[in-house]
Amino acid sequence: MKKCLWLIALALCSYIFYYFWLPGSVPFKPQPLPCGDNVILVPLDSRPPCTTLAQDLGQLGSINVIVPPNGLLDNYHTPANRTKLAAWLMDETKTHSAAIISGDILTHGSLLASRLPLGTQQDENNFFSLLNQLPAGADITVFSIIPRLLVSDSLLPDAWYQWHLMRYSTLRDVTEQFGDYAATAKLEEIKAQIPAEILNKYNSLYQNNDVFNNRLAFLCGGRGYTLIIGQDDAQPFGLPNRNRTHAEAYMRRAGLGANSTTTCGADEIAQMLVARRYLQNASYKPKFYIEYTAPEAATALMPYMAVTAEAALLDKIKFCGGNLAADIASADVVLFVHCGSSQRPATSAMAERLQQLIASGKTVAVVDSSEDYKSSQMLLPVLLDNGVTINKLAAYAAWNTFGNAAGTAVAQSAIFSGQLKTLPPEALPALYAQNLNFTVARLLDDYCYQKLLHHRLSTELILRGANPTELTPGYKIFAERLIEGFIYNEKRNLLYTNLGRTPFYTDGTNEYYLTGINASVTLPWNRIFEINLRTECEYGVKNL
């Protein structure tokens, strides 16, 4: 009996030693990176991907991103105060000459409101009047979003015909492009199943957006502004693709330069524009090499994407201001891309290949997506099982669409690789630490919350009689407490089994370690679709 207890105690000590032991080090508190630039951001909406993530990447790139006070922005179904927001922008441009401006929040009040749409013709006129009043010579980038393929869930009874409207949109685009007889017959069949009022409203959404984009292109051309038109969730065919093609023609006719473009994405646009600004400031054009975990990933059509994975990656690289490397040897950044599915599961061989790239000293960014939004199809669990040193990654992103994730990974790695070449050696430990802090947040949010907890939390709330997309104050607190406890366990697991066990940076004299992860979590809106997760990591340094 005593021998049995002794063996149990030994096993417990071994477990504690393995999982909760970190290399010895003394505390290291990195100084903030120098900031030499300011840019105003009027965001797409108030969600963290559109606000705080852009600010975090700005700090990484020595750019102070100035966002409006929360009281002026939207809150889920409540639109932004467009009048006060416009006044705030006019006031800020008196001090700061560079601005990134969302047309959707200033016209409709938010991205969600633009899907209804909430803005009137007068709101649109007010927005164009505002753009014409901005100081002459200001460095202005305006961006606007083409409505997504699916009608808004909150628009009833239109939402009851989501599938029918999607089929109509797809078939109409196909028939206009190819004149296909069979598609035309199906188009007429599906039209007959949609109430005329709803069909007219859907068509008007894209017609009005098309007119808006044309007007916006010529205003930006006349004022010397940069224009970005983003394409929200879509498919290879549909009215959103039609509007994007038209927008490109309007830009050419308006004489807009190469910086004005369309892109497949929405939520990540502000982050990418911050990265683009950094690259322009640094006169740096990073060279990206794309390596897929499986050859067929390049041509994969991931959910909500109108283009293949490779087309989306090339789009993001060009958007930021980078180039495609001729080979891996000449690359500044290696994009390691996984498009997981039930037919394309992650393997140990993929993990071994990534570890080889990291060990060779390459600056590596991981885009980790899954066809069915399941953790079992992702690369990260296999990386953790195989002990890959993910604390040395230049970027990791895995959020809801491939385009969103690719945009964030390209933006982060572009800034990080540029700062490696720009900052003095004494600032590099702080750069690596700040970059790791951003990556840790992505691991906890994109993977731990979105892939491991979100579906379970939704089920738990439904079983309790709550609506995950319309939480009451009590259930919002309940959900936040569950999320906070889950993230607490996940951050400890990541720290003690992987992130803190090896140095994240070595300068030849010292080794730098992650020693703690402080994380706060709230729900920005009364739904569980996204979280506001803020990380504040702790670090240690050890002499070699």
N, C-alpha and C positions, 0 to 999 in steps of 0.2 A: 504494500500500500504506500509506504514511504517512498519507495523507488518510483512508483507511478506519479505521485505528487511532485517528486523532484523533476521527472521528465516533463511534466506539464509546465512547471515553473520555468524550466530551461527553454522550452518551446516558446512560452510567452515572452521571456526576455529576448530571445532571438527575433521574435516578431517585432517587438518594440524597437530593438536596435536597428533592424533593417528598415522599418517604415518611419521611424521618428528620429533617426540619427542623421545629422547633417555635418559636413566637414567643419572643423573649427575655423573661426575667422573673427576679426574685430569689426565692429559696425562701420559701414561706409555710407555716408550721406552725400549723394551726388548733388552738385550745384545745378541750378536751372541753366539750360542752354541759352546763349546770348540771343537777344531778340532785336532785329534791326529793321523790321517791316511791319506795317499795319494794314489790314484790309477789313472792310465792313462786310458782313454777311447777313443779308435778309434771306432767311432759310426757306426751304420748301414748306416745312411745317416745324412744329416744336419737338418732334421725336429725336432721341439721341443720335441716330445715324445722320440726321440732317443738321445737327447743331454741335453737340459736344464732341463727336468723333472728328468733325472738321476742325474744331478748336484744338483737340489733342494732336492731330497731325500737323497743325500749324505750329504748335509749340515744338514739336520734333524738328520742324524745318525753320525754326527761328522767325516765325511769323505770328504776330498777335492777331487772332481772328476775333473781331468784335461783333457780337450778336445782340439783338434787341433784348430788353428786359422781358422776362416771362409773361408779365402782365399784358404785353402788347401782342403776344403770339396766341395761336389757337390752342384749344384743349379738347381734342377729340371732336365731338359734334359742335362745339362752340368755335366759330371762326375767329380769326385774328381781328383785332381792331385796326382795320385798314387805314382809317383816317389818321389815327395816332402813329401808326407804323410808318406811314408816308412822311409825317412830320418829323419823326425820329430820324429817318434816313436823310432828309434834307438838312437837318441840324448836324448830323455826323459828317456829312460830306463837306461841311465848312472847315473841318479839322483834318479829315483823312480823305485823300483824293482817289483811293482805290476801293471799289465795291463790287460784290457779287450779289446779284439781285434776282430773286425768284418772282416771275410774273404771276404764278399761280396763287401765292399767298396774298399778293397785293391786289389781284383782281377778284379772286373767289374767297380768300380767307384761309386756304390750306389746300393740300393735295386732295384730301377726301372731299372737300367742298367743290373742287374743280370737276369731280366725277358726276355731280348732280345735274348741271352745274349751278352753283349758288350766285355767282357774279352776274350782274346785269350789264346792259350796254353802257349805262352810265359809269359803272365800276370800271369797265374796260377803258372808257374814255379818260377817266381819272388817272388810270395807270399810265396811259400814253402821255398825258399832260405832265405827270410827274417826271417821266423819263426826259421830256423836253426841257424841264426846268433845272435838271442837275447841272452843276458847274461845268462850263466849257473846258475841255481839256482833261476832264477827269478820266481815270482808267476804269471803265465800266464794263462788266460782263453781265449780260442778262440771260437767264435760262428759263425755259418753259417746257411743260410736259404734255405730250400727246396722250389723250385719254387711253386707259388700258382697254383691252379687248372685252373683258367681262364688265357688265353693267354693275353699278354700285350695289352692294348687298343691302344697304339701307334704303334703297329706292324701290318702293312698292307701289303698284303690283309689278313693276318692270322686272324686279329680281326673280319673279316666278318664271320668267321667260329667258333666263340667262343662257341656257343651252341653245335655245332656238336662235337667240340674237347672235351668239357666237358662230353658229353654223351659217347664219345669214351673212355675217361679216366675212367669213372665210370664203364662202361660195361667190359672193359678189366680187371680191378681189380676184378670184380665179377666173371668173367669166370675163371680167374687164381686161385681164392680161392675156388670156388665151382664147377667148371666144368658144370655150368648150361646150358642145351641145348637151352632154350629159349633166355637166355642172349647172348649166342654165336651167334645165328641167328641175333639178333638185332645188335650185334657188327659188323658183316660182312655187314649188311645193312647200318649202319652209316659210316663205313669205305669207302664204295663206293661213298659216297656223299662228301668226303673231298679230295681235290687235293693231289696227292701223295707227292709233294714237301712240302706242308704245314704239312701233317701228319708226314713225316720224320723229319721235323724240330722240331715238338712238341715232338716226341719220343726221339730225340737226346738231347733235353733240360734235360729230366729226366735221360737219360743214362749217360750223361756227369756229371750231379750232383751226381749220384750214384758213379761213379768212383772217383770223387773229394772227396766225404765223406769217402770213403774207404781209400784213400791216406792220408787224413787229420787225420783220427782216428789213423793210425799207426805212423804217425809223432808225434802226441800228446802223444801217448803211449810211444814212445821212448824217448821223451824229458821231460816227467813228467808234461805235461800241462793238464789242464782241458778242455774238449770239450763239447760244447752245440750245438745240431742241432735243429733248430726251424722249425716248419711246418707252413708256411704261410696259408692264406685263403684256406679252403678245404671243403670237404664233407665227409660223412662216408665211401664212397668208391672212389677210384681214384688213379692215379699214385703217387701223393704226399704221400698217406698212405703207398704205396709199398716202396717208398724210405725211409720213416721213419722206417719201420720194418727192412729194410736192414741196416740202420745206427746203429740201436741198436745192430745188430749182429756184425757189424764191431767194435763197441766199446768193446764188450765182447772179441772178438778175439784179439784185440790190448792190452788187459789187463788194460783198463782204469778203474779207481775207481768209487765209487758210486756217486761222484760229477759230473761225466760226464754223460750226459743224453740227451734225446730228450724232446721236449716240444711243445705243441700246441700254437704257437704264434710267433711273430716276433718283432713288434715295441716296445713291453714292456720288451724285454729280458734284455736290459742294466739296466733298473730300478730294475728288479728282482735280477740281479747279484750284484748290489749295496746293496740291502737288504740282500742278502746272505752273502756278505762280512761283513756287520755290525753284523749279527747274529753270524758269526764265531768269529769276534773280541770280542764280548760280551759273548761268550760261552752260548748263549741263544737259546733255542728251544721253540718258542711260541706254545701254544696249541690253535687250532682254533675249534670253534663249529659253524656248519653251520645251520642256520635257514632260511627256505624258506617262502616267503609270501603265497605260495600255494604248496601243496604236489607235484603236477604234474610238478613243476618247476625243480625238481631234474633230471628228465628224458627228459627235453626239449632239442631239438636240435636247437640251435639258429643259425641264418644266418652265413654262412662262417665258421662254426665249424664242425670239423670231429668227435667230441665226444659230449656226453651229458654235460649239465651244471655241474652236480656233478663230472663227470670225469675231466672236465677242472679245477674245483676248487681244487680237490685233487692233480692234477698235479701241480698247482701253489704253494700250501702249501708245498708239498714235495720239489719242486724246490728251494724254498727260504731256506728251512731247518727247517720248522715247522712240527708239528704233529697234528693229529686229536684228539680233546678232547673227553673223554669218555662221558661227560655230560656237560651241560651248566655251572654248578657250578664250575667245574675245569678249565674252559676255560680262557685263557688270552685275547682272542679276539673272539667276536661273529660276524660272517659274516652274515649279514642280506641281503638275496638275492632275487631279484625280476626279473622274466622273463616274462615281460608283453606281452600281445597280445590282439587281439579283444575278445578272449575267456577268457583271464585272466587279466581283468582290475584291477587296484589298487583300494582299498577300504579304508574307514575310519577305519575299524577294523585293517587293516594292520598298519595304522599310529598310532593307539592307542597302538598296541603291541610294535612298535618301541619306542614310548615314555616311555612305562613301562621299557623296557630294559635300556634306557638311564637314567631314574630316579633311577634305582636300582644301578647305579654306574658301570655298565658293560662298557668295552671298545668295542664299536660297530663300525663296518665298513659296509657301504652299497654298494652293487653292483646292479646297477639299469639299466637293459637292456630292450629292446623292440624288438619284432619280426619284426615289420614293420618300425622301426626307427622313431616312432611318439611320440610326447610328451604326447598325450592322453593315451598311453599305459604304461607310466612310473609311478614310485612311487613318485617322487619328487613333482609334482604339488599337490598331495593329502597330502603330508607331510606339504607343505606350507599352504594349505587351513585349515589344522587342527592344526596349530601352533606348530608343533613338533620342539623341540629345536635342530635343525640340526647343530648349532654352537658347539655342544658338541660331534659330531661324530669324531671317530678316523680317518675315511677316507670316501670318497665318490668318486665313479667313474662310468661313464656311457658312455664311448666313443665308437668308431664305431663297435667293435665286442665284444662279451661276454668275449673271452679270453683276449683281451687287457684290458678291464675294470677290470676283476678279478685279473689280474696280478698287475695292479697299486694299487688296493685296498689292496691286500694281502701285497705288498711291503711296502706301507705307514703304514698300521696298525701294521705290524711286527716291523718296526723300532720304531714307536711311543710307542708301548707297552714295548719294550725293554728299551728305554730311560727312561720310567717311573720308571723302576726298577733300573736303573744305575745312573742317574744323582742325585746330591744332591738336597734337597728340595728347596734351593734358586734359582735353575735353572729351576724349573718346570714351573713358569709363562712364561718364554721365550720359553720353549718347546711347551706348549699349543698354544702360540701365533704363532710360526713358523708353527706348524702343521695346524692351522686354516688358515693361509695364503695360504698354499698349497691347502687346501680343497676349499677355496673360488675360487681359479683359476679353479678348476675342475667344480664347479657349473656354473661358467660363461662360460667356454669353452664347457664342455661335454653336458650341458643342454641348457643354454641360446643361445649359438651360434649354436651348431650342431643340436639341435632339434627344436628351435624356429625360427631361422633366416636363416639358411643355404639354405633350399629349397626355401624360399621366395626370398632370394638374387639371387639365381641361375635363378629363373624365371624373376626377374627384369632385370638382365643382358642380358638374351636371348631376351627379348622384346625390349631391346635397341640395339640389333644387336651384342652383345658381346658374346664371348665364355668363359664360366666360368672356363674352364680348360686351356685356353691359352689367358690370359688377356694381352691386350696392356698396356703400361705404364700409359696411361690416365685412362683406365678403372680400373686398379689396384688401383690408387689413389682414384677413385670414390668409389670402393668397400670398401677400408679401412676406408673412411670417414663414410660411412653408418654403417659399423660394429662398429666403435668407438662410434658413437652416440647411437646405440642400446645398446651396453655394458654399456655405461654411465647410461642410464635409468634403465637397469636391475640391476646394482650393487646398485643403490640407493633404488630400490624397495626391493631387498633382505636385505639390511642393515636396513632399517627403518621398515619393516614389520616382520622381523624374526631375522636375525643374530645379530643385535645390541640391541635387546630389553631385552635380558637376559644375565647374565654372562656366558662366555665360560669356566671359571675356577674359583673355590673358594678354598682358602687354609685354611679356618677357621678364618682368620683375615681380608682378603681382598677379594673383588670380582673384576674380570677382565672382561672388556667389549671390544667389537669391536666398534670403534667409527668412522671409516672412511675406505673407500676402494679406493685406487688409482690404476688405471689399464691403461696400455698402450697396444695397439693392432696394429699389422702389419701382412701382409701376407708374410710368409717366401719365398714363390715361387709365380710365376704369375698364380696362380689358387686359388680357394676359398675352396678347400677340407679341409685345416687345417689353423689355425691361430697361430701366436706367441703372446700369451697373458701373460703379466707379471703383477703380483699384488704386491702392497706394502701397506699392511694394517696399520691402525692407531689404537691405543689401549688406554684405560683408566682404572684407578684403583679407587676403592671406598672402604672405610673402612666399615666394618660391624657394 
